Amino acid sequence: MKRLLALLVLPVLLPLLLAGCANVRMIDAQVQAIATTSPIEPGARYRFERLPSQVDQPRSAQVEAIAQVALAQVGLVRNDSAARYSALLGSRVQSYMADNWGNPLGAPGGSYGQIIIGTGNTGSRVGFGLGMGFPPPTWYRHEVSLLLRDLGSNQVVYETRAFHDGPWSDSDRILPALFEAALKDFPKPPAGVRRINIEIPR
């Protein structure tokens, strides 16, 4: 009876599950964060800091608005007049031509136009790595960074950065996911580079 019920329900549920998956996409971010021994308490106040090159850039305010949401999610409060910390942001989007696997053309391991000639115990082989269409697809690398500095000691107390490579160019959706990933496990992140997956709407 249970098996029969499953066979009857599966055709109904499967399209719904597939439709749910089709409405989101995964942003896989490579993240590295470093924290000092200085504790950062929940509710700590901060203000944004800009480099001279960022002062007159309209994009700076947009990136700050995105980062402010992510900082609020980890318990930090923006307060320009009574800040204990300053937050210095960085963001960059770079496009490049890639093979079918997202490898930049001309990079080690890329397949476009690569000639493979090898010998071994099992014989010899010759081949051409032309397994892709022309023109090659465009991919985008999105990167964000954040430095928290103690305004009293002028020391950096938290540093984090995240990047994502993919075929999407909609930075307004990808940058929020990257700041969220960059602040994962704040204020005590694990050591080393790790992969953080964030789901965003398509």
N, C-alpha and C positions, 0 to 999 in steps of 0.2 A: 504493500500500500504506500509506504514512504517513497519507494522508488518511482511509483506511478505518479504520485503527487509532485515529485521533483521534476519529472518529465513534462508535466502539465504547466508548472510554474516557470520553468527555465525560459521558454520562448517569450514569456511576458517580461521577465526581469532583465534578460540579457540586453535588449535594446535600450532600456533605461540606464543600465550600468554603462554601456558604451556611450550613450549620449552625455552622461555625467563626465566621463573621461574626456570627451571631445570638447567640453567647455572650459577646460583648464590646460595649462602647459607647465612643464617643470623647468625651473631655472636652477641649474646645478652650478653653484658658486664655489670657487676655491677661496678659502678664507684663512687668513693668518692674523691672530691677535696676540698682543703682548701687554701684560699688565704689570705694574710695579707693585711693591709691597704696600704702598700707600692706599688705605681703604677708601673706596668711593661709596658713600652711604646712599641708600634710596632717598629720593627727594632732593638730591644735591642740585644746586642751581648753576646754570651755565649761560654763557653768551657766545655768539658766533664771532670768530675772528677771520679776517680776510687778508690775504697777501696783497701787496700793491698791485699785482697783475690781475687780481680778482675784483678790485674795488668798483671799477666801472663796467663790469660784465653783467648784462641783464640775467644771464643764466645763473649767476651766483645766488640770487634770491630764490630762484626756483629750486636749486639743489638744497639750499638751507631749509626750505619748506618741507621737502621730502625727508631730509635727515631729522628734522624736528619731530616728525611723527614716529620715526624709529627710536629716537632717544626717549620720547615719552613712554613708549612701550616697555623700556627697561627701567623706568622710574626716575629719569632725569627731568628737571623742570627748567624751561627757559625763563631767565629773569635777567634782563640786560643791566639793570641798575644795581642788583645785589648778587652778582654772580661770584661763585668761588672758582669756577673753571671756565676756560675758553675752549671752544671747539673749532678746530681748523679742518675744513673739508677739502677734498679733492675729487674730481670726476673726469673721466675721459671716455670717449667713444672713438674707436678706430676701425675702419673697414679694411678688408683684405680679400683677395681672391683665394679660394680654397678648393681642395679636391672633394670628393664625395664624402669623406670622413671628417671634414672640417680642418684638415691640415693646411697651413699656409703653403701656397705654391712656392717651390724652391727651398722649403725647409727640410731638414733631415727627416726621412720617413714619409715625405709626401710622395704620392704615386703618379702625378701627372708627368708624362713623358719620361718616366724612369725606365732605364734598361736594366734587366736582371739577367746576369750571366753567372752560373755557379756550377761547381762540380762537387761530387761527394761519392760515398760508397755505393749509393743507389743509382749513380749515373750522372749525366749532365742535363742542364736545363737552360733554356734561353727564352726570355719573354719580354714583353713591353707592358709597362704599367699605365696603359691608356684607358683605364676603366672609368671614364667619365665623359660627360657631354661637353660641348663647346657652345658658347663661352662658358668658362667655369663659374660656379656660383659665387656670390659675394657673401661673406660672413662678417660678423661684427664682434669686436671685443669691447665689452663695457667694464669699466673699472671704477671703484670708489675707494676712498681712504678717509680716515678720521683720526685726528690727534686731540686728545684731551690734555690740557695743560693746567696745572695748579697755579692760579694767579698770584698766590702768596709767595710761593717758592720759585715760580717760573719753571718748574720741572714738568716734563711730560709724564703723566701717570697712566695713560692708556693709549695704545696705538693699534689700529686695526685696518685691514684692507681686504677687499674682495673683488674677484673678477669672474666674468662669464663669457664664454665664446659660443655664438650661435647664429642662426640665419635670420634673426629678427632685428629690426632697426628701431622698434618703438621704445625709445629710451625712457619715456615718461612712465612706462609700466615696469621696465626692467630695473631702473635705478632704485625704486622703493624696495624691491625684493633684495637687491644687493646690500642696501644699508641694513635691512632686517637681518640678512645672513651675517653681515660683518659684526653685528652686535649680539649674535647668538652666544649664550652663556656669559654675558656681561654680569658682573665685573670680574669674574674669575674664569677666563677661557682656558681650555687645555692647550698644551704646548704643541707647536708644529702646525703644518698646513693640513687642513681638513676640508672635506666636501660637505656643503650644506645645501639641501634641496628645499626650494621654496615654490609652492604652487601659486600661479597667478592666472587670472582669466585670459582667455584667448582674445 
